[in-house]
Amino acid sequence: MSKTDFKPGTMVYPLPAVMVSCGHTAEEQNIITVAWTGTVCSDPPMCYISVRPSRHSYDIIKRTGEFVINLTTEKLAKATDWCGVRSGKNFNKWEEMNLTPGEASVVKAPIIAEAPVHIECKVKEIIDLGVHHMFLADVVNVKVDNAYLDPETGKFNLKQAGPIAYLHGNYYQLGQLIGKFGWSVETKKAKKKRKQKESE
Ligand SMILES: Cc1cc2nc3c(=O)[nH]c(=O)nc-3n(C[C@H](O)[C@H](O)[C@H](O)COP(=O)(O)O)c2cc1C
């Protein structure tokens, strides 16, 4: 197998490109698109976002100590990109992209009502890593859109919302299901049963 070395850089893809909402007052409420984000601990639940200090949102998040990670969808793809190339210094992104600020349950930062999932975060630590500073945060609440909740089972179907992935500068829809957690070690019997169920 022939390989090529690239200089050290960011290559952990695909990623979610999320819209992070912040600000306590209607005047300062803003949205920043962030791809440098992820989960860092399950219990206690913790997430991070890495933001350049030059971003308008940086000072807002630093001062208020709160933000909301809003997951993005095919329908929100244009707004996701737009909020990532325009600054709240010059635009009201809510108005420009027809997005609605809604009330979060625990934090004072707003949710973006049109998103299917809102991860409410309180900043625990700001780590100066270089061009990006990492906001390491506790997840204090997760809010989901009832439209994707099965009323009978209570199961949440995020795939139905049409989540998108960010891959090396491009946005993509998700494809077909190719397996589920643990399927690689499924017993022959369980596999047969599943196949049978799938064909029914
Ligand atoms: C797909 C995408 C991902 C981005 N990821 C980040 C990121 O992880 N961190 C960051 O500081 N800026 C990121 N940006 C750039 C900011 O979203 C952009 O500079 C935005 O205009 C900042 O908004 P603000 O000045 O209103 O805070 C990203 C932009 C796009 C389009």
The ligand as an SDF file (V2000), in Angstrom:
LIG
                    3D

 31 33  0  0  0  0  0  0  0  0999 V2000
  -18.0120   24.3040    8.9650 C   0  0  0  0  0  0  0  0  0  0  0  0
  -17.3650   25.3570    9.8120 C   0  0  0  0  0  0  0  0  0  0  0  0
  -16.7030   24.9940   10.9710 C   0  0  0  0  0  0  0  0  0  0  0  0
  -16.0950   25.9590   11.7900 C   0  0  0  0  0  0  0  0  0  0  0  0
  -15.4800   25.5730   12.9370 N   0  0  0  0  0  0  0  0  0  0  0  0
  -14.9290   26.5060   13.7580 C   0  0  0  0  0  0  0  0  0  0  0  0
  -14.3340   26.1080   14.9970 C   0  0  0  0  0  0  0  0  0  0  0  0
  -14.3050   24.9320   15.3540 O   0  0  0  0  0  0  0  0  0  0  0  0
  -13.8280   27.0740   15.7760 N   0  0  0  0  0  0  0  0  0  0  0  0
  -13.8260   28.4110   15.4210 C   0  0  0  0  0  0  0  0  0  0  0  0
  -13.3270   29.2610   16.1680 O   0  0  0  0  0  0  0  0  0  0  0  0
  -14.3890   28.8050   14.2410 N   0  0  0  0  0  0  0  0  0  0  0  0
  -14.9490   27.8950   13.4190 C   0  0  0  0  0  0  0  0  0  0  0  0
  -15.5390   28.2700   12.2480 N   0  0  0  0  0  0  0  0  0  0  0  0
  -15.5180   29.6830   11.8640 C   0  0  0  0  0  0  0  0  0  0  0  0
  -16.5590   30.5290   12.6010 C   0  0  0  0  0  0  0  0  0  0  0  0
  -17.8120   29.8970   12.6320 O   0  0  0  0  0  0  0  0  0  0  0  0
  -16.6850   31.8950   11.8930 C   0  0  0  0  0  0  0  0  0  0  0  0
  -15.4650   32.5940   11.9960 O   0  0  0  0  0  0  0  0  0  0  0  0
  -17.8360   32.7400   12.3750 C   0  0  0  0  0  0  0  0  0  0  0  0
  -18.0050   33.7790   11.4620 O   0  0  0  0  0  0  0  0  0  0  0  0
  -17.6030   33.3070   13.7640 C   0  0  0  0  0  0  0  0  0  0  0  0
  -18.7740   33.9720   14.1450 O   0  0  0  0  0  0  0  0  0  0  0  0
  -18.7850   35.1240   15.2430 P   0  0  0  0  0  0  0  0  0  0  0  0
  -17.6940   36.1180   14.8600 O   0  0  0  0  0  0  0  0  0  0  0  0
  -20.1600   35.7020   15.1380 O   0  0  0  0  0  0  0  0  0  0  0  0
  -18.5130   34.4910   16.5590 O   0  0  0  0  0  0  0  0  0  0  0  0
  -16.1530   27.3370   11.4150 C   0  0  0  0  0  0  0  0  0  0  0  0
  -16.8080   27.6950   10.2420 C   0  0  0  0  0  0  0  0  0  0  0  0
  -17.4240   26.7240    9.4470 C   0  0  0  0  0  0  0  0  0  0  0  0
  -18.1460   27.1400    8.2030 C   0  0  0  0  0  0  0  0  0  0  0  0
  1  2  1  0
  2  3  1  0
  2 30  2  0
  3  4  2  0
  4  5  1  0
  4 28  1  0
  5  6  2  0
  6  7  1  0
  6 13  1  0
  7  8  2  0
  7  9  1  0
  9 10  1  0
 10 11  2  0
 10 12  1  0
 12 13  2  0
 13 14  1  0
 14 15  1  0
 14 28  1  0
 15 16  1  0
 16 17  1  0
 16 18  1  0
 18 19  1  0
 18 20  1  0
 20 21  1  0
 20 22  1  0
 22 23  1  0
 23 24  1  0
 24 25  2  0
 24 26  1  0
 24 27  1  0
 28 29  2  0
 29 30  1  0
 30 31  1  0
M  END
$$$$
